[in-house]
Amino acid sequence: MFEMADALIITVPKEDDTDNPYLRGPFRPQRNEFAVSGDEMTVIGAIPTDLDGVYIRNTHNQAQAPLGIYHPFDGDGMLHAMRFRDGTCEYRNKFVRTTGFLAEQGAGGRSLWPGLLQPGQYQRRGWGAMGSMKDNAGTDVIAHAGALIASMSQGSEPWSLSPATLETTGVKQWGCLVPDGVSSHYKVDAATGEMIFFNYPEKAPFMNYGVVNKADNLVHYVPIELPGARWPHDLGMTEHYSVLHDLPLFFNPEGLRQGVRRIEFHPELPARFGVIPRYGTDADVRWFEAEPCFVMHLGNCFEDGDWVVQDGCIWDHPVHPPVGAADDVIARIARQLDKHTTHTHLHRWMFNMATGEVRELDLDDEVTEFPIVSNDFVGRSYRYSYNSLFMPGHWLMTGVKKYDVRTGEMTRYEYGEQRYGSEVCVALREGFASEDDGYVITFVTDMAQDRSECLVLDARDIAAGPICTIVLPERISAGTHACWVEGDRMEGEHRSPQALAKVAELTR
């Protein structure tokens, strides 16, 4: 099987016709949509026969000539997926058909909304916390209740897509009950099938928190009062609680009242983390104060007696996006995205629900980001975190580092010269016996060979390199977040009782 859609209107400049580095080289947007079977691709090594599910990665893949300065988080959402089953594979990629994407197709390929850096240039109502951007759905992707949900970080409609075909089926039915949308990094509890989420509008109460149940119904949605407009990016989940973020990196309040968005870091303010029962309200939130910082991505949270433990990647030196800046904008974007500038590394916060005590410690001082754990261990006591390594000065992933957070052991695999990866995912093998009894999967773009690959590594021994490499139909752009959808979750939250029992055994 080989299919390629060619009816789309694509006006984004070709890489030789633009100086913007986020539309060139490793960030060159795709212009084609493919559906390709394994028989049509080069497969190096053997695809494991006990690998069942689909690895899906989102991408900011700009389709039209941008309106103003292009930021790498402005592009239209495009999903790339590799389906594994019975030792075979199938690849496809497809744009997320958001309202904004379709409106620009209808306008003949003309951009209708400004990007992240120039919200003041908007001429029609948009989406996101600022209310001025196109809903690009290009940041996150997670599977819940038999569908993918794609969104952008500021908050967007919960766009629903088929995990099998990547067809956009519309907005989740419960989306009409969530007028401020969903931000990225919703979490799914494999044991209950529930999904938690949040959003952070610029108007009071400045945050909302919700729960969607296993049957895909919105069953809880409450306001969370913050001191003002904030810029959070993630939230944590344990078996009984969620962890909300109120961090001291936010728009200048006076400027915001005048319509000017200037993000500032406030080192005089603490980082606040609000622990709320899964079905709690604003009155139930217990706020804990920690050292001033910014956090984009959490690896995992769990309960340990009276403690709620949160592991994530802390920014020692927060750098804000150059919203509204007019000089050296590209250099400013690069500095803000450089994980070595912000010295982003794995950190642990501990909140004592009995005494109110807060403890903090670094788990590592090497720069890593995009920490992930196996889906089955999200919200539970865990052992292994897989973080991405980054090239200094660039928003490009150069390898994966595996942490054993119980023993402190660390191992790594680097992709090689001019090879840049994606957020990795862990796919446990059928009948897994341990937390790392499975595979680590990622897409890698090789600039030297002008091609992209899907790598499958043994999660127990990532240093050994890939056990299988699949060459994609064409080179794909660097991307954002990824997810793994187990074969038994393709049509709903039907995780096998055997898998859930094994997780319960391993986390006792």
N, C-alpha and C positions, 0 to 999 in steps of 0.2 A: 504494500500500500504506500503510495506517495501522493500527497495532496498539497497544493499550495494556493492560498487565496491571493488574488491580485486585484480585487475590486476597490481597495481602499485608496483614498486620496492622501498622499504623503508629500508634504512640501518642506519638511525640515531640510536645511542645507546639507549637501553631501560633505563628507569630512574635509575634502580639499577646498571647499568653498566657505569655510568658517574658521575663525581664529579661536572660538570658544573651546577650551580643552575638554569640556564636559559634553561636547558633541563630536569628539574625535577620538581616535585611538581606542583604548579599552572602553570608552564610553560611546562609541559610534552606535547610533540607534539602528534597530532592525527595521527593514521596510517590508519584510515578507512574513507571512504566517504559514507554518509547515505542519503537516501531520505525517510522520514517517515511521515505518516499522523497523524493527531491528535488522531485518533482512536487507534494508536499504542503507544501513550504516556500518561503518567499520567497528567491530568489537574486538578488543585486545584482551585476552583472558576469557574466563568463563563467568557468565552471570550466575550468581548463586541461585540454586533452585528453591532455597527456603526464604527468599526475599520476595515479599508480597505487599505491594502498596505503591504509592506514587510520591515522588519527590517533586515539589513545586516551588519555584522561586519567582518572586515579584521583581519588577524592574521599572525604574522611571525611564521610559522609552519615548522620547518626544516624537510626535507625529507631524506637527506643523511648524513652520517657521515661527520662532518664539516672538512674543510681543515684549520688547524690552530686553533686559539682561536675563539670560537664562541661567538658572541655578539647577544643579543636578537633582534637586528634589521636586522640580516642576513638571517633569515629563509624565506623559500618559502611562498608566499602569499596563504592563505587558507581563503575562505569566508564561513561564517556561516549565514544562512538566516532563518527567521521565517515569513512565509506568513500568513496573517490574511484576512479572508473574510467571511461575513455572519455568524459570530460566530464560525467559524472553524479555524484550523491552520494546517500548514504543515512545517516541518523542513527539511533542507538539508545542507550539507557542501561539499565543493569541492576545490581542489587545483586550483590555477590559472595556466593554461598551458602556461607559458612563454617559450621563446626560451631556456633560461637557464635551466628551469625545465625539458623540453623535452630532451635537450642535455644530461643532467645527467641521465635521464631514459635510453637514448640510450647508455650511457657509462656503463650500468649495475649497476647504483646506486652509481657511484663514483663522488664525488664533483670535479668540474672543476674550480671553482673560489674561491679566498680567500674572507674573510669577511671584514667588515668595519674597523677593527683594524689593518689589515696587508695588505694594498693595494700593498705594494712593492713585495708581493709574487705572483702577477698575472703572468700567463704564456700565456694568450690569451686575446684578446681585450674584454673588458666588457662594462658596462654601468654606468650611474650616473655621477655626477660632477667630480669624480676622474677617471672615465673611466676604472675602473678595477674590479668592482663588478659584480656579477650575477644580472641580472634584476629580482629581486625577487617579485616585485609588491605587497609587503606585508604591506605597510604603510596605504594607503588611499583607500577609495572607495566612489564614488559619482555616482548618476544616472544623465544622460543627454541624451536627444534625444532618449529615449527608450532603452538605454543600460547602463550597469554599466561600469565605468572606474576605473580600479585598477592600482595603481602605487606605486613606492617606493619614499621615501622622497628626495633622491638626484636627482631624475629625471630618468625617464624610458620611455619605449614605453607606449603609452596610450592603455593598454590592455582592450579589449571590451568583456563583458560577458552578458549573458541573465539574467535579474533580476528575471525571472520566474524559470529558471532551473540551473543557475550558469554555464552553458556551456561557455567555452572560445571560442569566435568566431573569434579571431585574433586581429590585431592591427587596431585601428581606421584608416579609409582611409586617413584622413588628417595627420596622424602620419608621413607619408613620407615627409611632408613639414616642419616638426619640428625636425631637426637632433639632437638637444640637448634634446629632449624628453619633458616630463611634470613632474614638481615636484609635491609633494603632495599639497593638499589644494586648488584645483581649486574651483571656486564658480559659482553657477547657480542662475541667476535672474529669479525668478518664474514668474514675470510679462512679461518679454520679451522672455524668453526661451534661452537667451544667456548664454554662459559659458566663464569665464575669467580664464587664467592660466599664469604661468611663469616657467622659468627654470634658472639655474645659473651655466653655464659651467665655467671651470677654465681658459678659454681663453677669450680675449677681444671679445665683450664688457662686458662680465661677467654676463649679464642678458638679457633675452628676454621675451617679454610680448605678449600675444595673446588673441584673442576672437574667439570663435566658435559660429555660430548662431543657431537659433532654428532648422534649417533644417540639422544641423550637418556638416556645411561647415566652414572651416577656412577662416575667412573674414578679419582678422587683425593679423599681426605678425611683431613686430618691435624690433630692438635692443635697450637696455637701457644701457648706459655707466656708469659703476661704477669705482671707483678708483683702484680696483683690485679684485681678487677672493674673494668671500664672502660665507657665510654659512647661508642664510636666510631659513625660514621654512614655512612661511605663507604669504598671501597677503589679503588685505581687499577690499571690494566692497561696493559702495553706489549706489544710483540710477543713478548718472552721472559720477562717478569717480571710479578709483581703487587706492589702497594704496600699494606702493612697499616698501620693507625694505632693508636698508643698515645698518647693525648693527655691532658694534665693537667687534665681536667675529669671527675670521677668521684665516686661515692658515698664519704662518709666511711667508712673501713674499720671503725672501731670501732662506729659506728652501725649499719653493715650487719650486723655480727655479732650485734647486738641486735634486728635486724629493722627498724631505722629507716633509711629511705633519704633521706639529705640530700646532695644533689650540691654539690660544692665545686670551685672553680678553684684550682689550685696553681701560682702564678706562679714558685715556686722550682724547679719541675720542668721539664725540657725537653719539647718535643713530640718523640715518637719515631716515625720512619717506617721500617718494615721492608720491605726489598726481597727478595722471595723468587722463585726460579725458578718458572715456572708449575707445574711438577710437583715442586717442592722440599718439604722438610720443615722442622720447627722448627730443626733443626741448620744448615740452609742460609740462614736469614734473616740478612740483614746490616742491623743497625739503624743509623740515622743520627739524630743529635740536632740539633734546630733550636730557634728561639726559641719560648718557651711560647705556646701559642695553642689555639684550637679551630677545627675545620673541619667543616662539615656536608657540603658538596657540592664534588666535583671536576668540572672541565670536561673535562680529558683528561690523559693521561700518554703519554710516548713516549721512545724511546732516541735519543741523539745522540752517537755514538762511545762514550766511556767514561761518559757521563752518562745518568742516568735523570732525566727532567724531569717534574715534576708541577705542573699548573696547577689552581688551585681558588680558592674564596672563603674567605679567612681572616677570623676574628673577632678584631679588635683588643681588644675588651672583652667577654669571654665573660660571659653571663648565664645562670644555670641555671634550668630549669623549677622552679616552686614546689611540688615534691613534698612533701606533708605540711603545707604552710602553711595557716593558718587565717584570716589577716587579709588583706584587700585582694587576694584571690586573682585576681580578674578583671584588676585593674590590674597585678598581677605577671605574669600570662600575657601581657598586651599588651606589657609591657616586655621580656620574654624573647623574644618573637617579632619585636620591632621591629628590623629590620636596620640602622636608623640608630643605635640604642643600641649595638649590637654593632660598628658600623662595619664591616660585612661588605663586602669588596671583592676584586677579582681579584689574585691573588698567584702567584708562581712559586717553587717549591723545586727545587734541582738537587742530585743526589746522584752523586758521582763513584765509580764502582765500582772504579777502579784505586787511587785515593789516599785515599778516605774523606772527601774534602772536601765541605762543604755550602755552597751559596750560596742566598741568598734575595733577592728583589726584588719590589716592587709593580709590577703591570702597569697599574694604574689606582687612583686613590683615591676615585672615586665609588662610592657604595653600590650594589652589584648582587648578585644571588644566582641560584641555579638555572642555572648555566652549562651549556650543552650544545654539542655538535658533531655533525656528521653521523654517522650510524651507521657508515658505511664508513670513517671516519677515527678511530674510537675505538681508542686504543692505537698510533696511527701519527703521524708528523710531520704537523702540521696548520697551518692558517692562520687559520681563522675560529671565534670563540666567540660564542655568542648568549646574553646574560645578561638576566635580568629586572630591571627597575627597581621600587623599592618606595616606597609612600607612607610618609612619616615617621609613626611612632606606630601604624602598622597593618600587619597581615600581608596586604597587598593589593598585587598587581602592577599597575603603572601604565604599563608600556611595555617595550620590548625594546631592548637596546643591542648592536650588532654590533662586535666587535673584530677587527681584523687584527693578530694577535700578531707578525707579521713586520715590518710597517711602522709599527705604532702607530696607524694610522688608526682612527677610531671614528665610527660613525653610529648614529642612533636613530630609533625611532618610538614616540610616546606615544599611548595609546588615547583620551585625552580625559577631560573632567570626568565624574566618577562612573562611569567605565568601568574595570573591573578584569579583568585577563587571567589566563592560565594559563601553566604552563611551556610554552615554545614547543618545536617540533621542526622539524628541517630535512628536507624531502622532496626528494631530488635528482630532477630530471626524467629520463625515460628517455633514455639516450644522453648523459648530462651530459658537459661538456667541462672543467669546473673545479669546485673544491670548493664554490662558492656558486652553481652553475648549477642552481637549483631553487627551492623555495618554503619560506617560513617559515609555520607553521600554529599557530593558537592558538584557544581559546575565550575570548570576552570577555563579561562580564556588565555590562549597561548599566542602572544603577539608575534613571536618569531616565526611560528608556523602558520599564522593567520587562520587559526581554527579554534574551536571550543570543544571541550570534552566533558563527559560526565564521569567522575571518578567514584569508585566503590572501594572503601578501605575496610579492613577488619577492625572493628572498634576496640578489640582487645590488644591490638598491636598496630597502631596507626603508623609508627615509625617505619614499618616494613614497606610502606607505600601501597599503591592501589593493587587490588587483586583483579580488578576489571576496569577497563577504560573504554568508553563508548564515544566515538567521534560524531559530533552533531553536524547537521546539514550545512550550517554556516557559523561564522564567528558571532557570538552574542555579546551584548553590552554588559559591563559590570552592573550588578544588581543590588537589591535591598534585602528584604527578609525572605525566608524560605520556611516551608513546613513539610512534614512527613505525614501522609495519611495512610494508616494501616489498611490492609485489604478488607478487614472486617468492619472498618468505619467508613467505607466508600459510600454507603447508602444510609448511614445513620449512626448514632452512638451505640454500636453493638459490639463493643470490645469484648473479646471472648472471656468467659468466666475463668478459664485456665490462666490467662494472662493476668487478670486482676488478682487471682489467688496467689500467683507467684510474686507479684509486687507486694502484696500484703505480707507474705512470708519474708521477703528481702528487707522490708522496712520496719519490721518489728524491733 
